[in-house]
Amino acid sequence: MTKEQLKKEVGKRIVELRNLKGWSQSDLARACGKDRQALEKLENGRVNPTVYTLLEISKALEVPLSDMFSFK
C-alpha cells in the first residue's frame, strides 16, 4: 500500500465511523477540536494526519485507535 492509498483508506474509515454515529463533519470537528475544513481534507485523503490527530478523532468517535485502521 502506498502512502497515498493509506491516506485515502484512513479518510474513508473516518467517514464510515462518523456516519455510524450519525454525525456530520461539523459534529466530529467540534467533538475533537478541529476545524471542519481540516477534517474534510483528512477524510478526502489530502493530508497525512499525525497519530495524535487520529487518537483525538478516535476518542471523539468513542472507538479504539486500532479501528481507524480496520479497512474493508
C-alpha positions in Angstrom: 0.0 0.0 0.0 1.4 3.4 -0.9 1.3 6.5 1.3 -1.5 8.0 -0.9 -3.6 4.8 -0.7 -3.2 4.7 3.1 -4.3 8.3 3.5 -7.4 7.6 1.4 -8.2 4.4 3.3 -7.9 6.2 6.7 -10.1 9.0 5.4 -12.7 6.6 4.2 -12.6 4.8 7.5 -13.2 8.1 9.4 -16.2 8.8 7.2 -17.6 5.3 7.9 -17.2 5.7 11.7 -18.6 9.2 11.7 -21.6 8.1 9.7 -22.2 5.2 12.1 -22.7 7.8 14.8 -25.0 9.9 12.6 -22.6 12.8 12.8 -21.8 15.5 10.2 -18.2 16.7 9.6 -19.1 19.7 11.8 -20.2 17.5 14.6 -17.0 15.5 14.6 -14.8 18.6 14.2 -16.4 20.1 17.3 -16.1 16.9 19.2 -12.3 16.6 18.5 -11.4 20.3 18.5 -10.5 20.5 14.8 -12.0 22.8 12.2 -14.3 21.3 9.6 -12.1 22.2 6.6 -9.2 20.3 8.2 -11.4 17.3 8.8 -12.7 17.4 5.2 -9.1 17.3 3.9 -8.3 14.4 6.2 -11.4 12.5 5.1 -10.6 13.1 1.4 -7.0 11.8 1.9 -5.4 15.1 1.1 -3.4 15.4 4.3 -1.2 13.0 6.3 -2.6 13.0 9.8 -0.5 12.6 12.9 -1.0 9.7 15.2 -2.2 12.2 17.8 -4.8 13.6 15.5 -6.1 10.1 14.8 -6.2 9.5 18.6 -8.2 12.6 19.1 -10.7 11.6 16.4 -10.9 8.0 17.8 -11.7 9.4 21.3 -14.4 11.7 19.9 -15.9 8.8 18.0 -15.5 6.6 21.1 -13.7 3.8 19.2 -10.2 2.3 19.8 -7.4 3.9 17.7 -7.0 0.5 16.0 -10.4 0.9 14.5 -9.1 3.7 12.4 -7.0 1.1 10.5 -9.7 -1.6 10.1 -10.1 -1.4 6.3 -12.5 -3.4 4.3 
